[in-house]
Amino acid sequence: MSLLEEFIFALSKTERQKLRPLQFRGVKRRIFLKILKCRSRTGIDAEGIVRASKITRLRYNQLLSEMLAACYRDVAPRGGIDLLRFLGNKQLFRHHYYEMRKQETFALSSGNPTTIEMYYLKVLLVSEFYIIPPGNAKVLAEGRGYVAKYVEAKRPKHPNDRLFVRIEVIDEQIEAYIKSAFDSKKVNHHLAQLKEVLELARGTNPFLEFVLIFKLLRHYLRLVLDFEQAEYYYHLGMQLIAAHPKLLGEIEDYFELQYKFELENRTGNITNVSYYRKYFDEKKLWRNGFPLRYLYHFYPMLLRTGDLRTAKSYIQKYFPYNPDLLSYGIAIYYWRLLMLFHLYSGNLVEAERCMRKALESNIRKGRNIRMEILIRQFEVFFIAMKGNPLLAEEAAKRHIRYMIRNGFKNTEFLRAVIELIKCIDTDRSQAVGIYNNYIAVLPEAHHMRLIIERIYAKYFGVPIRIPSS
């Protein structure tokens, strides 16, 4: 698949409307229209076009490159860091990698130390807000390399510049623990190291301080679940942004969203959905392709409120035109969100189809085990809803073994399903207690609560809710 095809396939219907096919003529327009109509992951028949148009393959590739540059201008007319942010937010990491190299060459050729330093700084800053799934080794390696390049280009020099490299080492160690068996003691040890580095960095470099604050905020929200510490670093970060608006002001909204979404995702308490809508509708942050990280958190929240009309409009505005055409490793995120949309809409047939698509897209080197485990739990739900409890129980046990084998211990949902199924032919009265024990630890309107309620209703009737405390 060419870069042009990959780029167009990643755009939503709304973003596709920004493209201007009429700017192309002759062979270019024919190629472009074929790509717009393409429904195959492998892309259009390049060899057939080369033969029919009587051009060389070299000329064909040149045409694609020229059209890609034109499309970049259509969606990110300001270019530069804006274009990099758009490509990163759309998870177009092959594009992001080549564009980084291109812009780096341009910055270095200027010979201006300030231009070079600010280029590396801006790239590192916006990259903090991407979801980079497994399998993007080139992008990850290039990003880590930019840390050392920024330290080298930075003027004036400061003894604390070496702390940038130390931060990356600590963060890589934390990520290694997450991928293997999670060890809270080791993670807390490394968080303490990050705090020590933050104290050393205070007042010396606002960018260094921000990177440390942001990493600590994320780790306390995702790993340690210490919400008081997370709130402390959130306020610390906002104070730092307010003190350095020229350097950090452009990422204020992204930083605030990161904190709010992660917090409500962990606690399940939806305070004010309209507060988040302003970012999607009024603030127009999606001019640069709204970050998948935020869409992934906000969309389920929107579904829980029951606003399916807005949720449907967001599919056209933010979702790729056809997730089937996306690169492996990215499609699974969108298929999961579409699955949830159809689940809340009551269309279980379409929801199951999206679930199958999600599993099919999670293959090759970009395979995401964490996401696959989330999807496998829904597979048990769909089997149970077809009225085959024995198959559902068998699938639940199989998925529990898979989770444990991959170091994941959060098997409560699958165990609750197994216990409920056992009650069908034994003591049905025990099902109420199992159901209530499980939902007691879930936030109101959580999607896992929704599916356990439906399984219970399928086999035991209307769920008997426990009184809220």
ZASEZA-682971 format. One record per residue: z, y, x of N, C-alpha, C in turn; residue in one letter. Coordinates in steps of 0.2 Angstrom, whole numbers, padded with zeros to 4 digits, always signed. Atoms other than C-alpha are relative to their C-alpha. Layout:
# residues N
ZYXZYXZYXa ...
This chain:
# residues 469
+0000-0006+0004+0000+0000+0000+0000+0006+0004m +0001-0006-0004-0005+0017+0007+0006+0005-0002s -0005-0005+0002+0007+0032+0008-0001+0004-0006l +0002-0004+0006-0002+0041-0005+0002-0004-0006l -0002+0004+0005+0000+0027-0017+0007-0001-0001e -0007+0001+0000+0018+0024-0013+0003+0007-0003e -0003-0007+0002+0021+0043-0016-0001+0001-0008f +0002-0001+0007+0012+0044-0033+0004-0005-0004i -0003+0005+0004+0020+0028-0039+0008+0002-0001f -0007-0002+0001+0038+0035-0036+0001+0006-0004a -0001-0006+0005+0035+0051-0047+0001-0002-0007l -0001+0001+0007+0041+0052-0064-0006+0003-0004s +0005-0003+0004+0030+0057-0079+0000+0008+0001k +0000-0007-0001+0036+0075-0077-0002+0002+0006t +0002-0002-0006+0033+0076-0059-0007-0002+0001e +0007+0001-0001+0016+0068-0060-0004+0006-0003r +0004-0006+0003+0011+0083-0071-0001+0006+0004q +0001-0005-0005+0013+0094-0056-0006-0001+0004k +0006+0002-0004-0001+0085-0047-0006+0003-0003l +0006-0003+0003-0018+0093-0049-0006-0003+0003r +0006+0004-0002-0032+0081-0049-0007+0004+0001p +0006-0004-0001-0045+0095-0051-0001+0003+0006l +0001-0003-0007-0042+0101-0034-0004-0004+0005q +0004+0005-0004-0051+0086-0027-0007-0001-0003f +0007+0001+0002-0070+0083-0028-0003-0007+0002r +0004+0006-0002-0082+0068-0027+0004-0006+0001g -0003+0006-0002-0075+0053-0018+0008+0001-0001v -0008-0002+0000-0057+0061-0017+0002-0001-0007k -0002+0000+0006-0056+0063-0035+0000-0007-0003r +0001+0006+0002-0062+0046-0039+0006-0005+0002r -0006+0004-0003-0049+0038-0027+0006+0002-0004i -0007-0002+0003-0035+0049-0034+0001-0002-0007f +0000+0002+0007-0039+0045-0052+0001-0008-0001l -0001+0007+0000-0039+0026-0048+0007-0001+0002k -0007+0001-0002-0022+0028-0040+0005+0002-0006i -0004-0002+0005-0015+0037-0055+0000-0005-0006l +0000+0005+0006-0021+0023-0067+0002-0007+0003k -0001+0006-0003-0016+0009-0055+0007-0003-0003c -0006+0004+0003-0003-0004-0062+0002-0006+0005r -0002+0006-0004-0002-0016-0047+0004+0003+0006s -0004-0002-0006+0011-0015-0033-0004+0000+0006r +0004+0000-0006-0002-0019-0020-0005+0006+0000t +0005-0006+0000-0012-0003-0025-0007-0002-0002g +0007+0000+0003-0030+0000-0028-0004-0004+0005i +0005+0004-0005-0045-0010-0020-0003+0004+0005d +0002-0005-0005-0047+0000-0004-0007-0002+0002a +0006+0002-0003-0061-0011+0003-0006+0001-0005e +0005-0001+0005-0071-0010-0014-0002+0007+0000g +0002-0007+0001-0070+0009-0014-0004+0002+0007i +0003-0002-0007-0075+0010+0005-0008-0003-0001v +0007+0002+0000-0091-0001+0001-0004+0004-0005r +0003-0004+0006-0095+0008-0016-0002+0007+0002a +0001-0007-0002-0093+0025-0008-0004+0001+0006s +0003+0000-0006-0102+0020+0008+0003+0005+0005k -0004-0004-0005-0089+0028+0019+0004-0005+0005i -0003+0005-0004-0080+0020+0034+0008+0000-0002t -0007+0001+0002-0062+0014+0033+0004+0006+0003r -0003-0005-0003-0057+0028+0045-0001+0006-0004l +0001-0005+0004-0064+0041+0034+0004+0000-0007r -0004+0002+0006-0056+0033+0019+0008+0002+0001y -0007-0001-0002-0039+0034+0028+0001+0008+0001n -0001-0007-0001-0042+0052+0032+0000+0004-0007q +0000-0002+0006-0046+0056+0014+0007+0000-0004l -0007+0002+0002-0029+0048+0009+0005+0005+0003l -0005-0005-0004-0020+0059+0022-0001+0007-0003s +0001-0007+0003-0028+0075+0015+0003+0001-0007e -0002+0000+0007-0024+0071-0003+0008+0000+0000m -0007+0001+0000-0006+0066+0002+0003+0007+0002l -0002-0006-0001-0004+0083+0010+0000+0005-0006a +0001-0005+0006-0010+0092-0005+0005-0002-0006a -0005+0002+0005+0002+0082-0016+0007+0002+0002c -0006-0003-0003+0016+0087-0005+0001+0007-0002y -0001-0007+0001+0012+0105-0008+0001+0001-0008r -0001-0001+0007+0011+0102-0027+0007-0001-0002d -0007+0001+0003+0029+0095-0029+0005+0004+0004v -0005-0004-0004+0037+0104-0014-0004+0006+0004a +0004-0005-0003+0027+0120-0011+0003+0004+0006p -0003-0003-0006+0040+0127+0001+0000-0004+0006r +0000+0005-0006+0038+0112+0013+0006+0000+0004g -0006+0000-0004+0050+0110+0027+0005-0004-0002g -0006+0004+0002+0067+0104+0023+0000-0001-0007i +0001+0001+0007+0063+0106+0005-0004-0007-0002d +0004+0006+0000+0050+0093+0007+0004-0007+0002l -0004+0006-0003+0061+0081+0017+0006-0002-0005l -0005+0001+0005+0075+0083+0003-0004-0004-0006r +0003+0003+0005+0062+0079-0010-0001-0008+0001f +0002+0007-0002+0056+0063-0001+0006-0004+0001l -0006+0003-0001+0074+0058+0003+0003-0002-0007g -0003+0001+0007+0080+0060-0015-0004-0005-0004n +0004+0005+0003+0065+0050-0021+0000-0007+0003k +0000+0006-0004+0069+0036-0009-0006-0002+0004q +0007+0001-0004+0052+0038+0000+0002+0000+0007l -0002+0000-0007+0059+0033+0017-0005+0000+0005f +0005+0000-0004+0043+0029+0025-0003+0007+0001r +0002-0007+0000+0037+0047+0021+0005+0004+0003h -0005-0004-0003+0053+0054+0026+0000-0001+0007h +0000+0001-0007+0053+0046+0043-0006+0003+0003y +0006-0003-0003+0035+0052+0047+0000+0007-0001y +0000-0007+0001+0038+0069+0040+0006+0003+0005e -0005-0002-0005+0054+0070+0051-0003+0001+0007m +0003+0000-0006+0044+0066+0066-0005+0006+0001r +0005-0006-0001+0031+0079+0062+0003+0006+0000k -0004-0007+0000+0043+0093+0058+0004+0001+0007q -0004-0001-0007+0053+0089+0074-0005+0002+0005e +0005-0002-0005+0037+0090+0084-0002+0007+0000t +0002-0007+0001+0033+0107+0076+0006+0004+0003f -0006-0004-0002+0051+0113+0079+0001+0001+0008a -0001+0000-0008+0051+0108+0098-0006+0004+0003l +0005-0004-0003+0034+0116+0101+0001+0007-0001s -0002-0007+0001+0041+0132+0095+0003+0003+0006s -0004-0002-0005+0052+0133+0110+0006+0004-0001g -0006-0004+0002+0065+0142+0100+0006-0004+0000n -0006+0004+0001+0082+0135+0103+0004+0000-0006p -0003-0001+0006+0089+0142+0087-0004-0004-0005t +0004+0004+0005+0074+0134+0077+0001-0007+0001t -0001+0008-0001+0077+0117+0085+0007-0002-0002i -0007+0001+0003+0096+0118+0082+0000-0001-0007e -0001-0001+0007+0094+0123+0064-0004-0006-0003m +0004+0005+0003+0081+0110+0061+0004-0007+0000y -0004+0006-0001+0092+0095+0067+0006+0001-0005y -0006-0001+0004+0107+0103+0058-0002-0001-0008l +0002+0000+0007+0098+0105+0041-0002-0008-0002k +0002+0007+0001+0091+0087+0042+0006-0004-0001v -0006+0003+0001+0108+0080+0045+0004+0001-0006l -0004-0002+0006+0116+0090+0031-0003-0003-0006l +0002+0002+0007+0104+0085+0017+0000-0008+0000v +0001+0007+0000+0103+0067+0023+0007-0003-0002s -0007+0002+0002+0122+0065+0019+0000-0002-0008e +0000+0001+0007+0117+0064+0000-0005-0005-0002f +0005+0005+0001+0104+0050+0001+0003-0006-0002y -0002+0007+0000+0106+0032-0005-0005-0003+0005i +0005+0003-0005+0098+0023+0010+0002-0008+0000i -0001+0007+0001+0097+0004+0005-0001-0004+0006p +0001+0004-0005+0097-0010+0017-0007-0001+0001p +0007+0001-0001+0081-0013+0026-0004+0006+0003g +0003-0006-0002+0077+0005+0031+0003+0001+0007n -0003+0000-0007+0082+0002+0050-0003+0006+0003a +0003-0005-0004+0069+0015+0056+0004+0007-0002k -0003-0006+0003+0076+0029+0045+0008+0001+0003v -0007+0000-0002+0094+0024+0049+0001+0002+0008l +0000-0001-0007+0091+0024+0068-0002+0007+0002a +0003-0007-0001+0081+0040+0067+0006+0005-0001e -0006-0004+0002+0096+0048+0058+0005+0001+0005g -0006+0001-0005+0109+0042+0070-0002+0004+0007r +0002-0004-0006+0098+0049+0084+0000+0007+0000g +0000-0007+0001+0097+0066+0077+0007+0003+0001y -0006-0002-0001+0116+0067+0079+0000+0002+0008v +0000-0001-0007+0114+0066+0098-0005+0006+0002a +0005-0006-0001+0099+0078+0097+0003+0006-0002k -0003-0007+0002+0108+0091+0088+0006+0002+0005y -0005-0002-0005+0123+0090+0100-0004+0003+0006v +0004-0002-0006+0110+0092+0114-0003+0007-0001e +0004-0007+0001+0101+0107+0106+0005+0005-0002a -0005-0005+0002+0117+0116+0100+0002+0005+0005k -0002-0006-0004+0121+0133+0107+0004+0004-0004r -0002+0002-0006+0133+0138+0112+0004-0007+0000p -0004+0006-0001+0141+0122+0119+0007+0001-0001k -0008+0000+0001+0159+0117+0114+0002-0007+0002h -0003+0007-0002+0170+0103+0121+0000-0005-0006p -0001+0004+0006+0172+0097+0103-0007-0003-0003n +0006+0003+0002+0153+0093+0101+0000-0007+0001d +0000+0007-0001+0156+0076+0108+0003-0004-0006r -0003+0003+0005+0166+0073+0092-0005-0003-0005l +0005+0002+0005+0150+0071+0082-0002-0007+0001f +0001+0007-0001+0146+0055+0091+0006-0005-0001v -0006+0004+0002+0164+0048+0089+0000-0001-0008r +0000+0001+0007+0162+0051+0070-0005-0005-0002i +0005+0005+0002+0146+0041+0069+0003-0007+0002e -0003+0007-0002+0155+0026+0079+0005-0002-0005v -0006+0002+0005+0170+0026+0067-0003-0001-0007i +0003+0002+0006+0159+0027+0052-0004-0006+0000d +0003+0006-0001+0148+0013+0058+0005-0006-0001e -0005+0006+0000+0164+0002+0060+0002-0001-0007q -0002+0001+0007+0169+0006+0042-0005-0003-0004i +0006+0003+0004+0152+0002+0035+0000-0008+0002e +0000+0007-0002+0153-0015+0045+0005-0004-0004a -0006+0003+0003+0170-0019+0037-0002-0001-0008y +0002+0000+0007+0162-0015+0020-0005-0006-0001i +0005+0005+0000+0147-0027+0023+0003-0007+0001k -0003+0006-0001+0158-0041+0029+0006-0001-0005s -0006+0000+0004+0176-0045+0022+0004+0006+0001a -0003-0007+0000+0184-0029+0017+0007-0001+0002f -0007+0000-0003+0200-0026+0027+0003+0007-0001d -0002-0006+0002+0210-0012+0020+0004+0003+0006s -0004-0002-0006+0222-0011+0036-0005+0003+0005k +0004-0003-0005+0207-0008+0047-0004+0006-0002k +0003-0006+0002+0199+0004+0036+0004+0006+0000v -0005-0005+0000+0215+0014+0034+0001+0003+0008n -0001-0002-0007+0216+0014+0053-0006+0005+0002h +0005-0004-0002+0199+0021+0055+0000+0007-0004h -0001-0006+0004+0202+0034+0041+0005+0005+0004l -0005-0004-0003+0217+0040+0051-0003+0003+0007a +0004-0003-0005+0205+0042+0066-0004+0006-0002q +0004-0006+0002+0194+0053+0056+0004+0006-0001l -0005-0006+0001+0209+0064+0051+0001+0003+0007k -0001-0003-0006+0213+0066+0069-0006+0004+0003e +0006-0004-0002+0195+0071+0073+0000+0007-0004v +0000-0006+0004+0196+0083+0059+0005+0006+0002l -0005-0005-0003+0212+0092+0066-0003+0003+0006e +0003-0002-0007+0203+0093+0083-0006+0005-0002l +0006-0004+0002+0187+0101+0074+0002+0006-0003a -0002-0006+0004+0197+0114+0064-0002+0006+0004r +0001-0006-0003+0190+0131+0067-0005+0001+0006g +0005+0000-0006+0177+0126+0080-0007+0000-0002t +0007+0001+0002+0161+0121+0070+0000-0002-0007n -0001+0002+0007+0160+0122+0051-0004-0006-0002p +0004+0006+0001+0146+0109+0051+0004-0006+0001f -0004+0005-0002+0157+0097+0060+0006-0002-0005l -0005+0001+0004+0171+0100+0049-0002-0003-0007e +0002+0002+0007+0161+0098+0033-0002-0008+0000f +0002+0007+0000+0154+0081+0039+0006-0004+0000v -0007+0004+0000+0172+0075+0042+0003+0000-0007l -0003+0000+0007+0178+0081+0025-0004-0004-0005i +0004+0004+0005+0163+0073+0016+0001-0007+0001f +0000+0007-0001+0165+0057+0024+0007-0003-0002k -0007+0002+0002+0184+0056+0021+0000+0000-0008l +0000-0001+0007+0181+0062+0003-0003-0007-0003l +0003+0006+0003+0169+0047+0000+0004-0006+0001r -0003+0006-0001+0179+0034+0008+0007+0000-0004h -0006+0000+0004+0195+0039-0002-0002-0001-0007y +0002+0001+0007+0185+0038-0018-0003-0007-0001l +0004+0006+0000+0175+0022-0014+0004-0006+0002r -0003+0006-0003+0186+0011-0003+0008+0000-0001l -0008+0000+0001+0205+0016-0004+0002+0002-0007v -0001-0003+0007+0204+0024-0021+0007+0004-0001l -0006-0005+0000+0217+0037-0017-0003+0007-0002d +0003-0005+0003+0212+0050-0029+0003+0007+0002f -0003-0006-0002+0225+0063-0023-0003+0002+0007e +0003-0001-0007+0218+0062-0005-0007+0003-0001q +0006-0002+0001+0201+0064-0012-0001+0007-0003a +0000-0007+0003+0205+0079-0022+0002+0005+0005e -0002-0005-0005+0213+0087-0007-0006+0002+0004y +0006-0002-0004+0197+0085+0003-0005+0003-0003y +0005-0004+0004+0186+0091-0011+0002+0007+0000y -0002-0007+0000+0196+0107-0012-0001+0003+0007h +0000-0002-0007+0196+0108+0007-0008+0002+0002l +0007-0001-0001+0177+0106+0007-0003+0006-0004g +0002-0006+0004+0174+0119-0007+0002+0007+0004m -0003-0006-0003+0185+0132+0003-0005+0001+0006q +0004-0001-0006+0174+0128+0019-0007+0003-0002l +0006-0003+0002+0158+0131+0009+0000+0007-0002i -0001-0007+0002+0164+0147+0002+0001+0005+0006a -0001-0004-0006+0169+0153+0019-0007+0000+0005a +0007+0000-0004+0151+0149+0026-0006-0001-0004h +0005+0000+0005+0139+0152+0012-0007-0001+0003p +0007+0000-0002+0124+0155+0023-0002-0007+0003k +0001+0006-0003+0126+0138+0032+0001-0006-0005l -0001+0006+0004+0133+0127+0018-0001+0001-0007l +0000-0002+0007+0130+0136+0002-0005-0004-0004g +0005+0003+0004+0114+0127-0003+0002-0007-0002e -0002+0007+0002+0123+0110-0004+0007+0000-0004i -0006+0000+0004+0138+0116-0014-0001-0004-0006e +0001+0004+0006+0131+0109-0030+0000-0007+0001d +0001+0008-0002+0127+0092-0022+0007-0002+0002y -0007+0002-0003+0145+0092-0014+0004-0001-0007f -0004+0000+0006+0153+0096-0031-0002-0006-0005e +0002+0006+0004+0143+0083-0040+0002-0007+0003l -0003+0006-0004+0147+0070-0027+0007-0002-0002q -0007+0001+0001+0165+0072-0030+0001-0002-0008y -0002+0001+0007+0165+0073-0049-0003-0007-0003k +0003+0007+0003+0153+0058-0052+0004-0006+0003f -0003+0005-0003+0162+0047-0040+0007-0001-0003e -0006+0001+0003+0179+0051-0047+0000-0002-0007l +0000+0002+0007+0174+0049-0065-0003-0007-0001e +0003+0007-0001+0164+0033-0060+0006-0005+0001n -0006+0004-0002+0181+0026-0053+0005+0000-0006r -0006-0001+0005+0193+0032-0067-0003-0002-0007t +0003+0001+0006+0180+0030-0081+0002+0005-0006g -0002-0005+0004+0187+0046-0089-0006+0005+0000n +0005-0004+0001+0173+0056-0096+0002+0007-0003i -0003-0006+0002+0179+0074-0097-0005+0005-0004t +0005-0005+0004+0164+0085-0102-0007-0002+0003n +0007+0002-0002+0146+0078-0101-0004+0006+0000v +0004-0006+0000+0139+0095-0105+0001+0004+0007s -0001-0003-0007+0147+0101-0088-0005-0003+0005y +0005+0004-0005+0135+0088-0079-0007+0002-0002y +0007-0001+0002+0120+0092-0090-0003+0007+0003r +0002-0007-0002+0119+0110-0083-0004-0002+0007k +0003+0001-0006+0115+0102-0066-0007-0003-0001y +0006+0004+0001+0101+0091-0074-0005+0005-0003f +0004-0004+0004+0094+0104-0086-0001+0008+0002d +0000-0007-0002+0099+0122-0081+0000+0002+0007e +0000-0002-0007+0102+0122-0063-0006-0002+0004k +0007+0002-0003+0085+0114-0059+0001-0003+0007k +0000+0003-0007+0091+0105-0044-0005-0006+0001l +0005+0005-0001+0078+0092-0048-0007+0002+0002w +0006-0003-0003+0065+0104-0041-0002-0004+0006r +0001+0003-0007+0067+0094-0025+0001-0008-0002n -0001+0007+0001+0068+0077-0034+0007-0002-0001g -0007+0000+0000+0085+0074-0041+0003-0006+0003f -0002+0006-0004+0095+0062-0030+0002-0006-0005p -0002+0006+0003+0096+0044-0036+0007-0001+0000l -0007+0001+0000+0114+0044-0031+0003+0003-0006r -0004-0003+0006+0119+0056-0045-0003-0002-0006y +0003+0002+0006+0107+0050-0058+0003-0007-0001l -0003+0007+0001+0114+0032-0055+0007+0001-0003y -0007-0001+0003+0132+0039-0059+0000+0003-0007h +0000-0004+0006+0127+0051-0073-0003-0004-0006f +0004+0003+0006+0115+0041-0083+0005-0005-0004y -0005+0004+0004+0128+0027-0088+0005+0004-0004p -0005-0005+0003+0140+0041-0092-0003+0003-0006m +0003-0003+0006+0128+0049-0104-0001-0006-0005l +0001+0005+0005+0124+0032-0112+0007-0002-0004l -0006+0002+0003+0143+0029-0115+0002+0005-0006r -0002-0006+0005+0144+0046-0125-0005-0002-0006t +0004+0002+0006+0130+0038-0137-0006+0005-0001g +0006-0004+0000+0117+0052-0133-0006-0003+0002d +0005+0004-0002+0103+0041-0133-0007+0004+0000l +0006-0004+0000+0090+0054-0137-0001+0004+0007r +0001-0003-0007+0094+0064-0121-0001-0005+0005t +0001+0005-0005+0095+0048-0111-0007-0002+0000a +0007+0001+0000+0077+0044-0117-0004+0005+0003k +0004-0006-0003+0071+0061-0112+0000+0000+0008s -0001+0001-0007+0078+0058-0095-0004-0005+0004y +0004+0005-0003+0068+0043-0092-0007+0003+0002i +0007-0003-0002+0052+0053-0093+0001+0005+0005q -0001-0005-0004+0060+0067-0083+0001-0002+0007k -0003+0002-0006+0068+0058-0069-0002-0007+0003y +0001+0007-0002+0063+0039-0069-0007+0000+0003f +0007+0001-0002+0047+0033-0059-0004-0002-0006p +0005+0002+0005+0032+0031-0070+0000-0007-0002y +0000+0008+0000+0033+0012-0067+0004-0003+0005n -0004+0002-0006+0047+0005-0057-0003-0006+0003p +0003+0006-0003+0037-0011-0055-0004+0002+0007d +0004-0002-0006+0027-0001-0042+0004+0003+0006l -0004-0003-0005+0041+0005-0032+0001-0005+0006l -0001+0004-0005+0045-0002-0015+0007-0005-0001s -0005+0004+0001+0057-0017-0014+0007+0003+0003y -0007-0003-0002+0076-0012-0013+0001+0007-0004g -0002-0006+0004+0074+0004-0024-0001-0001-0007i +0001+0001+0007+0067-0003-0040+0006-0003-0004a -0006+0003+0003+0083-0012-0043+0005+0005-0004i -0005-0005+0003+0093+0004-0046-0003+0002-0007y +0003-0002+0006+0080+0010-0059+0000-0005-0006y +0000+0005+0005+0079-0007-0068+0007-0001-0003w -0007+0001+0003+0098-0008-0070+0001+0006-0005r -0001-0006+0005+0098+0010-0078-0004-0001-0006l +0004+0001+0006+0084+0005-0090+0003-0006-0004l -0003+0005+0004+0093-0011-0094+0006+0002-0004m -0006-0003+0003+0109-0001-0098-0003+0004-0006l +0003-0004+0005+0098+0011-0109-0001-0005-0006f +0002+0005+0005+0091-0004-0119+0006-0004-0003h -0006+0003+0002+0108-0012-0120+0004+0004-0005l -0003-0004+0005+0116+0003-0128-0004+0002-0006y +0004-0001+0006+0101+0005-0139+0000-0006-0005s +0000+0006+0004+0104-0012-0146-0006-0005+0001g +0006+0004-0001+0087-0019-0139+0002-0005+0006n -0002+0005-0005+0094-0035-0130-0006-0003+0003l +0006+0003-0002+0076-0042-0128-0002+0004+0006v +0003-0005-0005+0070-0027-0118+0005+0001+0006e -0005+0000-0005+0087-0026-0109+0000-0006+0005a +0000+0006-0004+0086-0044-0103-0007+0000+0005e +0006+0000-0004+0068-0041-0097+0001+0005+0006r -0002-0005-0005+0074-0026-0087+0005-0003+0006c -0005+0004-0004+0088-0037-0080-0004-0005+0005m +0004+0005-0004+0075-0050-0074-0004+0004+0005r +0004-0004-0005+0064-0036-0066+0005+0002+0006k -0004-0002-0005+0079-0030-0057+0001-0006+0005a -0002+0005-0005+0083-0047-0049-0007-0002+0004l +0006+0002-0004+0064-0050-0045-0001+0006+0005e +0002-0005-0005+0063-0033-0036+0005+0000+0006s -0005+0000-0005+0079-0037-0025-0002-0006+0005n +0002+0006-0005+0070-0048-0012-0002+0003+0007i +0002-0002-0007+0064-0047+0006+0006+0003+0004r -0005-0003-0004+0073-0037+0019+0004+0006-0003k -0003-0006+0004+0078-0023+0007+0005-0003-0005g -0004+0003+0005+0089-0036-0003+0007+0003+0000r -0006-0003+0001+0105-0028-0009+0005-0005-0004n -0005+0005+0003+0119-0041-0012+0005+0003-0005i -0005-0003+0004+0131-0029-0020-0003+0002-0007r +0003-0001+0006+0118-0024-0033-0002-0006-0004m +0002+0007+0003+0112-0042-0036+0006-0003-0004e -0006+0002+0003+0130-0046-0040+0002+0003-0007i +0000-0003+0006+0131-0033-0053-0004-0002-0005l +0005+0003+0005+0115-0039-0061+0002-0007-0002i -0001+0007+0002+0120-0057-0061+0006+0000-0005r -0005+0000+0005+0135-0053-0072-0003+0001-0007q +0003-0001+0006+0124-0046-0085-0005-0006-0002f +0004+0006+0002+0113-0062-0084+0005-0005-0004e -0005+0005+0004+0129-0072-0090+0000+0003-0007v +0000-0003+0007+0130-0059-0105-0006-0002-0004f +0006+0001+0004+0112-0062-0110+0000-0008-0002f +0000+0007+0002+0114-0081-0109+0005-0001-0006i -0005+0001+0005+0130-0080-0119-0002+0002-0007a +0002-0003+0007+0122-0069-0133-0006-0004-0003m +0005+0004+0003+0108-0082-0135+0003-0006-0004k -0003+0005+0004+0121-0094-0142+0001-0006+0004g +0000+0006-0005+0122-0106-0127+0007+0001+0004n -0006-0001-0004+0141-0105-0121+0000-0004+0006p +0000+0004-0006+0139-0120-0110-0004+0002+0006l +0004-0002-0005+0125-0113-0100+0003+0007+0003l -0003-0006-0003+0134-0096-0099+0006-0002+0004a -0006+0002-0005+0150-0105-0092-0003-0002+0006e +0003+0003-0006+0139-0114-0080-0002+0006+0005e +0002-0005-0004+0131-0098-0074+0005+0005+0003a -0006-0004-0002+0147-0088-0073+0004-0004+0006a -0003+0004-0005+0154-0102-0062-0004+0001+0007k +0004+0000-0005+0139-0102-0051+0000+0007+0003r +0000-0007-0003+0139-0083-0049+0007+0002+0003h -0006-0001-0003+0158-0083-0045+0000-0003+0007i +0001+0003-0007+0154-0095-0030-0004+0004+0004r +0005-0005-0004+0140-0083-0025+0004+0006+0003y -0004-0006-0002+0152-0068-0025+0005-0002+0005m -0006+0002-0005+0166-0077-0015-0004-0001+0006i +0004+0001-0006+0153-0083-0003-0002+0006+0004r +0002-0006-0003+0147-0065+0000+0006+0005+0001n -0006-0004-0002+0165-0058+0002+0002+0005-0006g -0001-0005+0006+0166-0050-0016+0006-0004-0004f -0006+0003+0004+0183-0054-0025+0001+0002-0007k -0001-0003+0007+0181-0044-0041-0004-0004-0005n +0003+0005+0004+0177-0059-0052+0003+0000-0007t -0004+0000+0006+0188-0054-0067-0005-0001-0006e +0004+0001+0006+0173-0052-0080-0002-0007-0001f +0002+0007+0001+0166-0069-0076+0005-0005-0002l -0006+0004+0002+0183-0077-0077+0002+0001-0007r -0002-0001+0007+0186-0069-0093-0005-0003-0005a +0005+0004+0004+0170-0076-0100+0001-0007+0000v -0001+0007+0000+0174-0093-0094+0006-0002-0005i -0006+0001+0004+0191-0092-0102-0001+0000-0008e +0001-0001+0007+0184-0086-0119-0004-0006-0002l +0004+0006+0002+0171-0100-0119+0004-0006-0001i -0004+0006+0000+0184-0113-0116+0004+0000-0007k -0004-0001+0006+0193-0106-0132-0004-0002-0006c +0004+0001+0006+0178-0110-0143+0002-0007-0003i -0001+0007+0003+0182-0129-0145+0007-0002+0001d -0008+0002-0001+0201-0128-0141+0004+0005-0005t -0004-0004+0004+0213-0115-0147-0003+0007+0000d +0003-0006+0001+0203-0100-0154+0004+0006+0000r -0004-0005+0000+0218-0090-0156+0002+0003+0007s -0001-0002-0007+0220-0088-0137-0005+0005+0002q +0005-0005-0001+0204-0078-0137+0002+0007+0000a -0002-0006+0001+0212-0063-0143+0004+0003+0006v -0004-0002-0006+0224-0062-0129-0004+0001+0006g +0004+0000-0005+0211-0066-0116-0004+0007+0000i +0004-0006+0001+0200-0052-0123+0004+0007+0001y -0004-0006-0001+0214-0039-0124+0002+0001+0007n -0002-0001-0007+0220-0043-0106-0005+0003+0004n +0005-0002-0004+0203-0040-0099-0002+0008-0001y +0002-0006+0001+0199-0024-0108+0005+0005+0001i -0005-0004-0001+0216-0017-0105-0001+0004+0007a +0001-0003-0006+0211-0013-0087-0007+0004+0001v +0007-0004+0000+0194-0005-0092+0001+0006-0003l +0000-0006+0003+0191+0013-0096-0004-0001-0007p +0003+0000+0006+0186+0017-0114-0007+0001+0001e +0007-0001+0000+0167+0015-0117-0003-0002+0006a +0003+0003-0006+0164+0006-0100-0005-0005-0002h +0005+0005+0002+0148-0004-0101+0002-0007+0001h -0003+0007-0001+0158-0020-0095+0004-0001-0006m -0004+0001+0006+0169-0017-0110-0004-0001-0006r +0005+0001+0005+0154-0016-0121-0002-0007-0001l +0003+0006+0000+0147-0032-0116+0005-0006-0001i -0005+0005+0002+0163-0042-0117+0002+0000-0007i -0001-0001+0007+0166-0035-0134-0005-0004-0004e +0005+0004+0003+0149-0042-0139+0000-0007+0000r -0001+0007-0001+0152-0059-0132+0006-0002-0005i -0006+0002+0004+0169-0060-0141-0003+0000-0008y +0002+0000+0007+0161-0054-0158-0005-0006-0001a +0005+0005+0001+0147-0067-0155+0003-0007-0002k -0003+0007+0001+0159-0082-0155+0007+0000-0004y -0006+0000+0003+0175-0076-0163+0001+0006-0005f +0000-0005+0005+0171-0061-0175+0002+0007+0003g -0002-0007-0002+0176-0043-0174+0006+0000+0005v -0006-0001-0004+0187-0039-0159+0006+0003-0003p -0006-0003+0002+0205-0035-0162+0002+0004+0006i -0001-0004-0006+0208-0020-0151+0008+0001+0000r -0007-0002-0001+0225-0017-0143+0001+0007-0001i -0001-0007+0001+0233-0001-0147+0000+0004+0007p +0000-0004-0006+0230+0013-0134+0007+0003+0001s -0006-0002-0002+0245+0018-0124+0000+0008+0001s 
